[in-house]
Amino acid sequence: MDITALLAQAASLMLTGMVGVFVFLSILIVAVKGLSKFAAPKEAQTQPSSRATRSQASDAGKIPGEHLAAISAAISQYRNQHFQSEK
């Protein structure tokens, strides 16, 4: 085979592979978007509706003061040790 035929075959294989990957990824995107539409209504139904439940949910993300103080002290101690060892 001459170089022209080999290059034509290589281009054909490359194009076939790229089209195959594009089609597969397109189907995957459509499937994920379709599945997300099925999951979305279930999330909306599980959200809290009463005020007490909402206040408990907002308090769940807060860090207690004692924990915050301990974390700050540990970071400060680490920085002091790290920067003193560099000198």
Secondary structure, DSSP 8 states (H G I E B T S, - for coil): --HHHHHHHHHHHHHHHHHHHHHHHHHHHHHHHHHHHHHHHHHHHTS--SHHHHHHHHHTT---HHHHHHHHHHHHHHHHHHHHHH-
